[in-house]
Amino acid sequence: MGPIDILNFLKRLNCFPNATIAYRILLTIPVTVASAERSFSKLKLLKSYLRSTMTQERLSELALIAIENDILENVS
C-alpha cells in the first residue's frame, strides 16, 4: 500500500478530514534536500580566489544562473 493509496483510503472514510489534510501536506514535503545540496555545490564551484573581488549580488546572480541551468537541462 503506497502513500497515495493511504490518502485515498482516508478520503473514502470521510471521518478524519483533518488527518486527510495533514497527510496531503505531508506528501508535498520533499523527502530529501537535494535542491539545497545542489545550490551549495554550485556555490563551492563559484567560490575561488576571485570571489573576494566579487560583490555578494554578483555571486548570488552567478549561483542562480548555475542552478537554473541544471534545471533547464533536466527539463529539456
mmJSON file of the N, C-alpha and C atoms, coordinates in Angstrom:
{"data_MODEL":{"atom_site":{
"group_PDB":["ATOM","ATOM","ATOM","ATOM","ATOM","ATOM","ATOM","ATOM","ATOM","ATOM","ATOM","ATOM","ATOM","ATOM","ATOM","ATOM","ATOM","ATOM","ATOM","ATOM","ATOM","ATOM","ATOM","ATOM","ATOM","ATOM","ATOM","ATOM","ATOM","ATOM","ATOM","ATOM","ATOM","ATOM","ATOM","ATOM","ATOM","ATOM","ATOM","ATOM","ATOM","ATOM","ATOM","ATOM","ATOM","ATOM","ATOM","ATOM","ATOM","ATOM","ATOM","ATOM","ATOM","ATOM","ATOM","ATOM","ATOM","ATOM","ATOM","ATOM","ATOM","ATOM","ATOM","ATOM","ATOM","ATOM","ATOM","ATOM","ATOM","ATOM","ATOM","ATOM","ATOM","ATOM","ATOM","ATOM","ATOM","ATOM","ATOM","ATOM","ATOM","ATOM","ATOM","ATOM","ATOM","ATOM","ATOM","ATOM","ATOM","ATOM","ATOM","ATOM","ATOM","ATOM","ATOM","ATOM","ATOM","ATOM","ATOM","ATOM","ATOM","ATOM","ATOM","ATOM","ATOM","ATOM","ATOM","ATOM","ATOM","ATOM","ATOM","ATOM","ATOM","ATOM","ATOM","ATOM","ATOM","ATOM","ATOM","ATOM","ATOM","ATOM","ATOM","ATOM","ATOM","ATOM","ATOM","ATOM","ATOM","ATOM","ATOM","ATOM","ATOM","ATOM","ATOM","ATOM","ATOM","ATOM","ATOM","ATOM","ATOM","ATOM","ATOM","ATOM","ATOM","ATOM","ATOM","ATOM","ATOM","ATOM","ATOM","ATOM","ATOM","ATOM","ATOM","ATOM","ATOM","ATOM","ATOM","ATOM","ATOM","ATOM","ATOM","ATOM","ATOM","ATOM","ATOM","ATOM","ATOM","ATOM","ATOM","ATOM","ATOM","ATOM","ATOM","ATOM","ATOM","ATOM","ATOM","ATOM","ATOM","ATOM","ATOM","ATOM","ATOM","ATOM","ATOM","ATOM","ATOM","ATOM","ATOM","ATOM","ATOM","ATOM","ATOM","ATOM","ATOM","ATOM","ATOM","ATOM","ATOM","ATOM","ATOM","ATOM","ATOM","ATOM","ATOM","ATOM","ATOM","ATOM","ATOM","ATOM","ATOM","ATOM","ATOM","ATOM","ATOM","ATOM","ATOM","ATOM","ATOM","ATOM","ATOM","ATOM","ATOM","ATOM","ATOM","ATOM"],
"id":[1,2,3,4,5,6,7,8,9,10,11,12,13,14,15,16,17,18,19,20,21,22,23,24,25,26,27,28,29,30,31,32,33,34,35,36,37,38,39,40,41,42,43,44,45,46,47,48,49,50,51,52,53,54,55,56,57,58,59,60,61,62,63,64,65,66,67,68,69,70,71,72,73,74,75,76,77,78,79,80,81,82,83,84,85,86,87,88,89,90,91,92,93,94,95,96,97,98,99,100,101,102,103,104,105,106,107,108,109,110,111,112,113,114,115,116,117,118,119,120,121,122,123,124,125,126,127,128,129,130,131,132,133,134,135,136,137,138,139,140,141,142,143,144,145,146,147,148,149,150,151,152,153,154,155,156,157,158,159,160,161,162,163,164,165,166,167,168,169,170,171,172,173,174,175,176,177,178,179,180,181,182,183,184,185,186,187,188,189,190,191,192,193,194,195,196,197,198,199,200,201,202,203,204,205,206,207,208,209,210,211,212,213,214,215,216,217,218,219,220,221,222,223,224,225,226,227,228],
"type_symbol":["N","C","C","N","C","C","N","C","C","N","C","C","N","C","C","N","C","C","N","C","C","N","C","C","N","C","C","N","C","C","N","C","C","N","C","C","N","C","C","N","C","C","N","C","C","N","C","C","N","C","C","N","C","C","N","C","C","N","C","C","N","C","C","N","C","C","N","C","C","N","C","C","N","C","C","N","C","C","N","C","C","N","C","C","N","C","C","N","C","C","N","C","C","N","C","C","N","C","C","N","C","C","N","C","C","N","C","C","N","C","C","N","C","C","N","C","C","N","C","C","N","C","C","N","C","C","N","C","C","N","C","C","N","C","C","N","C","C","N","C","C","N","C","C","N","C","C","N","C","C","N","C","C","N","C","C","N","C","C","N","C","C","N","C","C","N","C","C","N","C","C","N","C","C","N","C","C","N","C","C","N","C","C","N","C","C","N","C","C","N","C","C","N","C","C","N","C","C","N","C","C","N","C","C","N","C","C","N","C","C","N","C","C","N","C","C","N","C","C","N","C","C","N","C","C","N","C","C"],
"label_atom_id":["N","CA","C","N","CA","C","N","CA","C","N","CA","C","N","CA","C","N","CA","C","N","CA","C","N","CA","C","N","CA","C","N","CA","C","N","CA","C","N","CA","C","N","CA","C","N","CA","C","N","CA","C","N","CA","C","N","CA","C","N","CA","C","N","CA","C","N","CA","C","N","CA","C","N","CA","C","N","CA","C","N","CA","C","N","CA","C","N","CA","C","N","CA","C","N","CA","C","N","CA","C","N","CA","C","N","CA","C","N","CA","C","N","CA","C","N","CA","C","N","CA","C","N","CA","C","N","CA","C","N","CA","C","N","CA","C","N","CA","C","N","CA","C","N","CA","C","N","CA","C","N","CA","C","N","CA","C","N","CA","C","N","CA","C","N","CA","C","N","CA","C","N","CA","C","N","CA","C","N","CA","C","N","CA","C","N","CA","C","N","CA","C","N","CA","C","N","CA","C","N","CA","C","N","CA","C","N","CA","C","N","CA","C","N","CA","C","N","CA","C","N","CA","C","N","CA","C","N","CA","C","N","CA","C","N","CA","C","N","CA","C","N","CA","C","N","CA","C","N","CA","C","N","CA","C","N","CA","C","N","CA","C","N","CA","C"],
"label_alt_id":[null,null,null,null,null,null,null,null,null,null,null,null,null,null,null,null,null,null,null,null,null,null,null,null,null,null,null,null,null,null,null,null,null,null,null,null,null,null,null,null,null,null,null,null,null,null,null,null,null,null,null,null,null,null,null,null,null,null,null,null,null,null,null,null,null,null,null,null,null,null,null,null,null,null,null,null,null,null,null,null,null,null,null,null,null,null,null,null,null,null,null,null,null,null,null,null,null,null,null,null,null,null,null,null,null,null,null,null,null,null,null,null,null,null,null,null,null,null,null,null,null,null,null,null,null,null,null,null,null,null,null,null,null,null,null,null,null,null,null,null,null,null,null,null,null,null,null,null,null,null,null,null,null,null,null,null,null,null,null,null,null,null,null,null,null,null,null,null,null,null,null,null,null,null,null,null,null,null,null,null,null,null,null,null,null,null,null,null,null,null,null,null,null,null,null,null,null,null,null,null,null,null,null,null,null,null,null,null,null,null,null,null,null,null,null,null,null,null,null,null,null,null,null,null,null,null,null,null],
"label_comp_id":["MET","MET","MET","GLY","GLY","GLY","PRO","PRO","PRO","ILE","ILE","ILE","ASP","ASP","ASP","ILE","ILE","ILE","LEU","LEU","LEU","ASN","ASN","ASN","PHE","PHE","PHE","LEU","LEU","LEU","LYS","LYS","LYS","ARG","ARG","ARG","LEU","LEU","LEU","ASN","ASN","ASN","CYS","CYS","CYS","PHE","PHE","PHE","PRO","PRO","PRO","ASN","ASN","ASN","ALA","ALA","ALA","THR","THR","THR","ILE","ILE","ILE","ALA","ALA","ALA","TYR","TYR","TYR","ARG","ARG","ARG","ILE","ILE","ILE","LEU","LEU","LEU","LEU","LEU","LEU","THR","THR","THR","ILE","ILE","ILE","PRO","PRO","PRO","VAL","VAL","VAL","THR","THR","THR","VAL","VAL","VAL","ALA","ALA","ALA","SER","SER","SER","ALA","ALA","ALA","GLU","GLU","GLU","ARG","ARG","ARG","SER","SER","SER","PHE","PHE","PHE","SER","SER","SER","LYS","LYS","LYS","LEU","LEU","LEU","LYS","LYS","LYS","LEU","LEU","LEU","LEU","LEU","LEU","LYS","LYS","LYS","SER","SER","SER","TYR","TYR","TYR","LEU","LEU","LEU","ARG","ARG","ARG","SER","SER","SER","THR","THR","THR","MET","MET","MET","THR","THR","THR","GLN","GLN","GLN","GLU","GLU","GLU","ARG","ARG","ARG","LEU","LEU","LEU","SER","SER","SER","GLU","GLU","GLU","LEU","LEU","LEU","ALA","ALA","ALA","LEU","LEU","LEU","ILE","ILE","ILE","ALA","ALA","ALA","ILE","ILE","ILE","GLU","GLU","GLU","ASN","ASN","ASN","ASP","ASP","ASP","ILE","ILE","ILE","LEU","LEU","LEU","GLU","GLU","GLU","ASN","ASN","ASN","VAL","VAL","VAL","SER","SER","SER"],
"label_asym_id":["A","A","A","A","A","A","A","A","A","A","A","A","A","A","A","A","A","A","A","A","A","A","A","A","A","A","A","A","A","A","A","A","A","A","A","A","A","A","A","A","A","A","A","A","A","A","A","A","A","A","A","A","A","A","A","A","A","A","A","A","A","A","A","A","A","A","A","A","A","A","A","A","A","A","A","A","A","A","A","A","A","A","A","A","A","A","A","A","A","A","A","A","A","A","A","A","A","A","A","A","A","A","A","A","A","A","A","A","A","A","A","A","A","A","A","A","A","A","A","A","A","A","A","A","A","A","A","A","A","A","A","A","A","A","A","A","A","A","A","A","A","A","A","A","A","A","A","A","A","A","A","A","A","A","A","A","A","A","A","A","A","A","A","A","A","A","A","A","A","A","A","A","A","A","A","A","A","A","A","A","A","A","A","A","A","A","A","A","A","A","A","A","A","A","A","A","A","A","A","A","A","A","A","A","A","A","A","A","A","A","A","A","A","A","A","A","A","A","A","A","A","A","A","A","A","A","A","A"],
"label_entity_id":["1","1","1","1","1","1","1","1","1","1","1","1","1","1","1","1","1","1","1","1","1","1","1","1","1","1","1","1","1","1","1","1","1","1","1","1","1","1","1","1","1","1","1","1","1","1","1","1","1","1","1","1","1","1","1","1","1","1","1","1","1","1","1","1","1","1","1","1","1","1","1","1","1","1","1","1","1","1","1","1","1","1","1","1","1","1","1","1","1","1","1","1","1","1","1","1","1","1","1","1","1","1","1","1","1","1","1","1","1","1","1","1","1","1","1","1","1","1","1","1","1","1","1","1","1","1","1","1","1","1","1","1","1","1","1","1","1","1","1","1","1","1","1","1","1","1","1","1","1","1","1","1","1","1","1","1","1","1","1","1","1","1","1","1","1","1","1","1","1","1","1","1","1","1","1","1","1","1","1","1","1","1","1","1","1","1","1","1","1","1","1","1","1","1","1","1","1","1","1","1","1","1","1","1","1","1","1","1","1","1","1","1","1","1","1","1","1","1","1","1","1","1","1","1","1","1","1","1"],
"label_seq_id":[1,1,1,2,2,2,3,3,3,4,4,4,5,5,5,6,6,6,7,7,7,8,8,8,9,9,9,10,10,10,11,11,11,12,12,12,13,13,13,14,14,14,15,15,15,16,16,16,17,17,17,18,18,18,19,19,19,20,20,20,21,21,21,22,22,22,23,23,23,24,24,24,25,25,25,26,26,26,27,27,27,28,28,28,29,29,29,30,30,30,31,31,31,32,32,32,33,33,33,34,34,34,35,35,35,36,36,36,37,37,37,38,38,38,39,39,39,40,40,40,41,41,41,42,42,42,43,43,43,44,44,44,45,45,45,46,46,46,47,47,47,48,48,48,49,49,49,50,50,50,51,51,51,52,52,52,53,53,53,54,54,54,55,55,55,56,56,56,57,57,57,58,58,58,59,59,59,60,60,60,61,61,61,62,62,62,63,63,63,64,64,64,65,65,65,66,66,66,67,67,67,68,68,68,69,69,69,70,70,70,71,71,71,72,72,72,73,73,73,74,74,74,75,75,75,76,76,76],
"pdbx_PDB_ins_code":[null,null,null,null,null,null,null,null,null,null,null,null,null,null,null,null,null,null,null,null,null,null,null,null,null,null,null,null,null,null,null,null,null,null,null,null,null,null,null,null,null,null,null,null,null,null,null,null,null,null,null,null,null,null,null,null,null,null,null,null,null,null,null,null,null,null,null,null,null,null,null,null,null,null,null,null,null,null,null,null,null,null,null,null,null,null,null,null,null,null,null,null,null,null,null,null,null,null,null,null,null,null,null,null,null,null,null,null,null,null,null,null,null,null,null,null,null,null,null,null,null,null,null,null,null,null,null,null,null,null,null,null,null,null,null,null,null,null,null,null,null,null,null,null,null,null,null,null,null,null,null,null,null,null,null,null,null,null,null,null,null,null,null,null,null,null,null,null,null,null,null,null,null,null,null,null,null,null,null,null,null,null,null,null,null,null,null,null,null,null,null,null,null,null,null,null,null,null,null,null,null,null,null,null,null,null,null,null,null,null,null,null,null,null,null,null,null,null,null,null,null,null,null,null,null,null,null,null],
"Cartn_x":[0.85,0.0,0.901,0.748,1.573,0.929,1.63,1.118,-0.161,-0.275,-1.491,-2.672,-2.428,-3.492,-4.0,-3.079,-3.477,-4.297,-3.874,-4.621,-6.02,-6.133,-7.457,-8.315,-7.706,-8.435,-8.994,-8.165,-8.632,-9.75,-9.661,-10.724,-12.029,-11.932,-13.147,-13.809,-13.015,-13.582,-14.389,-13.896,-14.578,-14.907,-14.169,-14.421,-13.214,-12.112,-10.922,-10.474,-11.272,-10.906,-9.588,-9.318,-8.059,-6.856,-7.012,-5.925,-5.649,-6.698,-6.54,-5.776,-6.141,-5.459,-3.994,-3.754,-2.379,-1.547,-2.138,-1.418,-1.106,-2.043,-1.797,-0.631,-0.585,0.523,1.834,1.801,2.994,3.53,2.634,3.064,3.718,3.484,4.088,5.494,5.906,7.243,8.246,9.296,10.275,10.997,11.327,11.988,13.432,14.077,15.464,15.581,16.732,17.014,18.025,17.777,18.721,18.894,17.815,17.942,18.85,18.738,19.62,21.061,21.248,22.599,23.212,22.385,22.866,23.297,22.513,22.842,24.183,24.41,25.682,26.83,26.563,27.593,27.991,27.0,27.286,28.055,27.697,28.421,29.887,30.153,31.545,32.319,31.642,32.312,32.601,31.675,31.853,32.875,33.032,33.922,35.372,36.118,37.524,38.306,39.528,40.332,39.77,38.985,38.384,37.152,36.627,35.407,35.588,36.77,36.991,36.783,36.908,36.684,35.239,34.441,33.038,32.174,31.122,30.134,29.202,28.483,27.53,26.441,26.026,24.978,25.437,26.663,27.182,27.29,27.771,27.873,26.493,25.5,24.136,23.594,23.85,23.367,24.055,25.352,26.064,25.563,25.282,24.749,23.387,22.546,21.213,21.31,22.203,22.396,22.859,23.81,24.33,23.259,22.457,21.418,20.312,19.86,18.765,19.211,20.485,20.992,20.797,21.062,20.828,19.356,18.481,17.04,16.635,17.149,16.832,17.291,18.48,18.979,18.122,17.605,16.751,15.402,14.885,13.586,13.695,14.788,14.961,15.136],
"Cartn_y":[-1.166,0.0,1.237,2.076,3.272,4.484,5.595,6.809,7.332,7.213,7.679,6.795,5.493,4.579,4.937,5.277,5.666,6.95,7.906,9.155,8.896,8.064,7.731,7.007,6.14,5.433,6.422,7.377,8.383,9.238,9.547,10.326,9.542,8.243,7.413,7.282,7.189,7.09,8.333,9.467,10.739,11.018,10.42,10.695,11.334,11.471,12.128,13.235,14.285,15.312,16.014,16.256,16.924,16.021,14.733,13.792,13.728,13.784,13.764,15.001,16.156,17.4,17.355,16.905,16.822,15.857,14.742,13.759,14.326,15.077,15.708,16.682,17.456,18.394,17.632,16.555,15.738,15.174,14.791,14.223,15.257,16.54,17.564,17.936,17.536,17.859,16.925,17.487,16.618,15.72,14.528,13.558,13.969,14.553,14.975,16.471,16.963,18.377,18.5,17.726,17.68,19.042,19.815,21.123,22.041,21.996,22.818,22.335,21.023,20.481,20.882,20.888,21.32,22.78,23.6,25.021,25.227,24.525,24.66,24.135,23.088,22.542,23.566,24.244,25.274,26.433,26.809,27.897,27.533,26.267,25.838,25.958,25.648,25.772,27.23,28.106,29.522,30.196,29.638,30.271,29.959,30.962,30.788,31.979,32.077,33.206,34.533,34.492,35.716,36.153,35.26,35.575,36.793,36.99,38.121,39.454,39.46,40.696,40.837,39.783,39.826,40.416,41.088,41.531,40.369,40.459,39.403,39.276,40.411,40.392,39.609,39.84,39.12,37.626,37.262,35.851,35.202,35.897,35.363,35.169,36.133,36.02,34.876,34.725,33.608,32.265,32.195,30.96,30.643,31.642,31.438,30.934,31.522,31.071,29.616,29.263,27.891,26.9,27.245,26.343,26.169,27.267,27.175,26.512,26.551,25.854,24.348,23.82,22.395,22.05,22.908,22.665,22.64,23.577,23.635,22.369,21.885,20.661,19.46,19.418,18.309,18.342,19.531,19.665,19.325,19.717,19.521,18.079],
"Cartn_z":[0.0,0.0,0.0,-1.011,-1.135,-0.481,-0.494,0.143,-0.498,-1.81,-2.487,-2.112,-1.973,-1.551,-0.155,0.731,2.09,2.046,1.229,1.099,0.567,-0.45,-0.994,0.035,0.824,1.879,2.904,3.323,4.281,3.695,2.407,1.757,1.73,1.436,1.376,2.739,3.805,5.153,5.502,5.093,5.292,6.758,7.682,9.098,9.78,9.063,9.597,8.636,8.484,7.495,7.827,9.103,9.466,9.208,9.439,9.163,7.664,6.865,5.413,4.947,5.475,5.097,5.535,6.756,7.262,6.418,6.02,5.212,3.829,3.255,1.953,2.042,3.119,3.308,3.466,4.24,4.457,3.142,2.246,0.963,0.053,0.306,-0.551,-0.116,1.08,1.571,0.898,0.292,-0.36,0.644,0.195,1.063,1.337,0.341,0.514,0.291,0.567,0.334,-0.807,-1.852,-2.97,-3.626,-3.724,-4.365,-3.559,-2.244,-1.403,-1.518,-1.561,-1.697,-3.035,-4.084,-5.398,-5.359,-4.662,-4.561,-3.876,-2.769,-2.07,-2.919,-3.684,-4.556,-5.615,-6.173,-7.179,-6.567,-5.337,-4.684,-4.477,-4.159,-3.981,-5.291,-6.41,-7.701,-8.038,-7.673,-7.979,-7.072,-5.886,-4.916,-5.286,-5.538,-5.9,-5.359,-5.79,-5.326,-5.841,-6.923,-7.452,-6.662,-5.828,-5.104,-4.212,-3.687,-2.788,-3.502,-4.824,-5.574,-6.028,-5.86,-6.268,-5.173,-5.6,-4.618,-4.325,-3.227,-2.862,-3.921,-4.49,-5.511,-6.743,-7.174,-8.349,-8.065,-6.883,-6.524,-6.523,-5.988,-5.957,-7.365,-8.243,-9.621,-10.361,-10.167,-10.797,-10.276,-8.976,-8.4,-8.99,-9.132,-9.704,-11.139,-11.922,-13.305,-13.333,-12.481,-12.457,-12.03,-11.027,-10.523,-11.552,-12.137,-13.1,-14.389,-14.711,-15.885,-15.725,-14.525,-14.263,-14.416,-13.917,-14.024,-15.487,-16.281,-17.703,-18.415,-18.086,-18.714,-18.339,-17.109,-16.685,-17.379,-17.678,-18.331,-19.806,-20.432,-21.88,-22.236],
"occupancy":[1.0,1.0,1.0,1.0,1.0,1.0,1.0,1.0,1.0,1.0,1.0,1.0,1.0,1.0,1.0,1.0,1.0,1.0,1.0,1.0,1.0,1.0,1.0,1.0,1.0,1.0,1.0,1.0,1.0,1.0,1.0,1.0,1.0,1.0,1.0,1.0,1.0,1.0,1.0,1.0,1.0,1.0,1.0,1.0,1.0,1.0,1.0,1.0,1.0,1.0,1.0,1.0,1.0,1.0,1.0,1.0,1.0,1.0,1.0,1.0,1.0,1.0,1.0,1.0,1.0,1.0,1.0,1.0,1.0,1.0,1.0,1.0,1.0,1.0,1.0,1.0,1.0,1.0,1.0,1.0,1.0,1.0,1.0,1.0,1.0,1.0,1.0,1.0,1.0,1.0,1.0,1.0,1.0,1.0,1.0,1.0,1.0,1.0,1.0,1.0,1.0,1.0,1.0,1.0,1.0,1.0,1.0,1.0,1.0,1.0,1.0,1.0,1.0,1.0,1.0,1.0,1.0,1.0,1.0,1.0,1.0,1.0,1.0,1.0,1.0,1.0,1.0,1.0,1.0,1.0,1.0,1.0,1.0,1.0,1.0,1.0,1.0,1.0,1.0,1.0,1.0,1.0,1.0,1.0,1.0,1.0,1.0,1.0,1.0,1.0,1.0,1.0,1.0,1.0,1.0,1.0,1.0,1.0,1.0,1.0,1.0,1.0,1.0,1.0,1.0,1.0,1.0,1.0,1.0,1.0,1.0,1.0,1.0,1.0,1.0,1.0,1.0,1.0,1.0,1.0,1.0,1.0,1.0,1.0,1.0,1.0,1.0,1.0,1.0,1.0,1.0,1.0,1.0,1.0,1.0,1.0,1.0,1.0,1.0,1.0,1.0,1.0,1.0,1.0,1.0,1.0,1.0,1.0,1.0,1.0,1.0,1.0,1.0,1.0,1.0,1.0,1.0,1.0,1.0,1.0,1.0,1.0,1.0,1.0,1.0,1.0,1.0,1.0],
"B_iso_or_equiv":[0.0,0.0,0.0,0.0,0.0,0.0,0.0,0.0,0.0,0.0,0.0,0.0,0.0,0.0,0.0,0.0,0.0,0.0,0.0,0.0,0.0,0.0,0.0,0.0,0.0,0.0,0.0,0.0,0.0,0.0,0.0,0.0,0.0,0.0,0.0,0.0,0.0,0.0,0.0,0.0,0.0,0.0,0.0,0.0,0.0,0.0,0.0,0.0,0.0,0.0,0.0,0.0,0.0,0.0,0.0,0.0,0.0,0.0,0.0,0.0,0.0,0.0,0.0,0.0,0.0,0.0,0.0,0.0,0.0,0.0,0.0,0.0,0.0,0.0,0.0,0.0,0.0,0.0,0.0,0.0,0.0,0.0,0.0,0.0,0.0,0.0,0.0,0.0,0.0,0.0,0.0,0.0,0.0,0.0,0.0,0.0,0.0,0.0,0.0,0.0,0.0,0.0,0.0,0.0,0.0,0.0,0.0,0.0,0.0,0.0,0.0,0.0,0.0,0.0,0.0,0.0,0.0,0.0,0.0,0.0,0.0,0.0,0.0,0.0,0.0,0.0,0.0,0.0,0.0,0.0,0.0,0.0,0.0,0.0,0.0,0.0,0.0,0.0,0.0,0.0,0.0,0.0,0.0,0.0,0.0,0.0,0.0,0.0,0.0,0.0,0.0,0.0,0.0,0.0,0.0,0.0,0.0,0.0,0.0,0.0,0.0,0.0,0.0,0.0,0.0,0.0,0.0,0.0,0.0,0.0,0.0,0.0,0.0,0.0,0.0,0.0,0.0,0.0,0.0,0.0,0.0,0.0,0.0,0.0,0.0,0.0,0.0,0.0,0.0,0.0,0.0,0.0,0.0,0.0,0.0,0.0,0.0,0.0,0.0,0.0,0.0,0.0,0.0,0.0,0.0,0.0,0.0,0.0,0.0,0.0,0.0,0.0,0.0,0.0,0.0,0.0,0.0,0.0,0.0,0.0,0.0,0.0,0.0,0.0,0.0,0.0,0.0,0.0],
"pdbx_formal_charge":[null,null,null,null,null,null,null,null,null,null,null,null,null,null,null,null,null,null,null,null,null,null,null,null,null,null,null,null,null,null,null,null,null,null,null,null,null,null,null,null,null,null,null,null,null,null,null,null,null,null,null,null,null,null,null,null,null,null,null,null,null,null,null,null,null,null,null,null,null,null,null,null,null,null,null,null,null,null,null,null,null,null,null,null,null,null,null,null,null,null,null,null,null,null,null,null,null,null,null,null,null,null,null,null,null,null,null,null,null,null,null,null,null,null,null,null,null,null,null,null,null,null,null,null,null,null,null,null,null,null,null,null,null,null,null,null,null,null,null,null,null,null,null,null,null,null,null,null,null,null,null,null,null,null,null,null,null,null,null,null,null,null,null,null,null,null,null,null,null,null,null,null,null,null,null,null,null,null,null,null,null,null,null,null,null,null,null,null,null,null,null,null,null,null,null,null,null,null,null,null,null,null,null,null,null,null,null,null,null,null,null,null,null,null,null,null,null,null,null,null,null,null,null,null,null,null,null,null],
"auth_seq_id":[1,1,1,2,2,2,3,3,3,4,4,4,5,5,5,6,6,6,7,7,7,8,8,8,9,9,9,10,10,10,11,11,11,12,12,12,13,13,13,14,14,14,15,15,15,16,16,16,17,17,17,18,18,18,19,19,19,20,20,20,21,21,21,22,22,22,23,23,23,24,24,24,25,25,25,26,26,26,27,27,27,28,28,28,29,29,29,30,30,30,31,31,31,32,32,32,33,33,33,34,34,34,35,35,35,36,36,36,37,37,37,38,38,38,39,39,39,40,40,40,41,41,41,42,42,42,43,43,43,44,44,44,45,45,45,46,46,46,47,47,47,48,48,48,49,49,49,50,50,50,51,51,51,52,52,52,53,53,53,54,54,54,55,55,55,56,56,56,57,57,57,58,58,58,59,59,59,60,60,60,61,61,61,62,62,62,63,63,63,64,64,64,65,65,65,66,66,66,67,67,67,68,68,68,69,69,69,70,70,70,71,71,71,72,72,72,73,73,73,74,74,74,75,75,75,76,76,76],
"auth_comp_id":["MET","MET","MET","GLY","GLY","GLY","PRO","PRO","PRO","ILE","ILE","ILE","ASP","ASP","ASP","ILE","ILE","ILE","LEU","LEU","LEU","ASN","ASN","ASN","PHE","PHE","PHE","LEU","LEU","LEU","LYS","LYS","LYS","ARG","ARG","ARG","LEU","LEU","LEU","ASN","ASN","ASN","CYS","CYS","CYS","PHE","PHE","PHE","PRO","PRO","PRO","ASN","ASN","ASN","ALA","ALA","ALA","THR","THR","THR","ILE","ILE","ILE","ALA","ALA","ALA","TYR","TYR","TYR","ARG","ARG","ARG","ILE","ILE","ILE","LEU","LEU","LEU","LEU","LEU","LEU","THR","THR","THR","ILE","ILE","ILE","PRO","PRO","PRO","VAL","VAL","VAL","THR","THR","THR","VAL","VAL","VAL","ALA","ALA","ALA","SER","SER","SER","ALA","ALA","ALA","GLU","GLU","GLU","ARG","ARG","ARG","SER","SER","SER","PHE","PHE","PHE","SER","SER","SER","LYS","LYS","LYS","LEU","LEU","LEU","LYS","LYS","LYS","LEU","LEU","LEU","LEU","LEU","LEU","LYS","LYS","LYS","SER","SER","SER","TYR","TYR","TYR","LEU","LEU","LEU","ARG","ARG","ARG","SER","SER","SER","THR","THR","THR","MET","MET","MET","THR","THR","THR","GLN","GLN","GLN","GLU","GLU","GLU","ARG","ARG","ARG","LEU","LEU","LEU","SER","SER","SER","GLU","GLU","GLU","LEU","LEU","LEU","ALA","ALA","ALA","LEU","LEU","LEU","ILE","ILE","ILE","ALA","ALA","ALA","ILE","ILE","ILE","GLU","GLU","GLU","ASN","ASN","ASN","ASP","ASP","ASP","ILE","ILE","ILE","LEU","LEU","LEU","GLU","GLU","GLU","ASN","ASN","ASN","VAL","VAL","VAL","SER","SER","SER"],
"auth_asym_id":["A","A","A","A","A","A","A","A","A","A","A","A","A","A","A","A","A","A","A","A","A","A","A","A","A","A","A","A","A","A","A","A","A","A","A","A","A","A","A","A","A","A","A","A","A","A","A","A","A","A","A","A","A","A","A","A","A","A","A","A","A","A","A","A","A","A","A","A","A","A","A","A","A","A","A","A","A","A","A","A","A","A","A","A","A","A","A","A","A","A","A","A","A","A","A","A","A","A","A","A","A","A","A","A","A","A","A","A","A","A","A","A","A","A","A","A","A","A","A","A","A","A","A","A","A","A","A","A","A","A","A","A","A","A","A","A","A","A","A","A","A","A","A","A","A","A","A","A","A","A","A","A","A","A","A","A","A","A","A","A","A","A","A","A","A","A","A","A","A","A","A","A","A","A","A","A","A","A","A","A","A","A","A","A","A","A","A","A","A","A","A","A","A","A","A","A","A","A","A","A","A","A","A","A","A","A","A","A","A","A","A","A","A","A","A","A","A","A","A","A","A","A","A","A","A","A","A","A"],
"auth_atom_id":["N","CA","C","N","CA","C","N","CA","C","N","CA","C","N","CA","C","N","CA","C","N","CA","C","N","CA","C","N","CA","C","N","CA","C","N","CA","C","N","CA","C","N","CA","C","N","CA","C","N","CA","C","N","CA","C","N","CA","C","N","CA","C","N","CA","C","N","CA","C","N","CA","C","N","CA","C","N","CA","C","N","CA","C","N","CA","C","N","CA","C","N","CA","C","N","CA","C","N","CA","C","N","CA","C","N","CA","C","N","CA","C","N","CA","C","N","CA","C","N","CA","C","N","CA","C","N","CA","C","N","CA","C","N","CA","C","N","CA","C","N","CA","C","N","CA","C","N","CA","C","N","CA","C","N","CA","C","N","CA","C","N","CA","C","N","CA","C","N","CA","C","N","CA","C","N","CA","C","N","CA","C","N","CA","C","N","CA","C","N","CA","C","N","CA","C","N","CA","C","N","CA","C","N","CA","C","N","CA","C","N","CA","C","N","CA","C","N","CA","C","N","CA","C","N","CA","C","N","CA","C","N","CA","C","N","CA","C","N","CA","C","N","CA","C","N","CA","C","N","CA","C","N","CA","C","N","CA","C","N","CA","C","N","CA","C"],
"pdbx_PDB_model_num":[1,1,1,1,1,1,1,1,1,1,1,1,1,1,1,1,1,1,1,1,1,1,1,1,1,1,1,1,1,1,1,1,1,1,1,1,1,1,1,1,1,1,1,1,1,1,1,1,1,1,1,1,1,1,1,1,1,1,1,1,1,1,1,1,1,1,1,1,1,1,1,1,1,1,1,1,1,1,1,1,1,1,1,1,1,1,1,1,1,1,1,1,1,1,1,1,1,1,1,1,1,1,1,1,1,1,1,1,1,1,1,1,1,1,1,1,1,1,1,1,1,1,1,1,1,1,1,1,1,1,1,1,1,1,1,1,1,1,1,1,1,1,1,1,1,1,1,1,1,1,1,1,1,1,1,1,1,1,1,1,1,1,1,1,1,1,1,1,1,1,1,1,1,1,1,1,1,1,1,1,1,1,1,1,1,1,1,1,1,1,1,1,1,1,1,1,1,1,1,1,1,1,1,1,1,1,1,1,1,1,1,1,1,1,1,1,1,1,1,1,1,1,1,1,1,1,1,1]
}}}
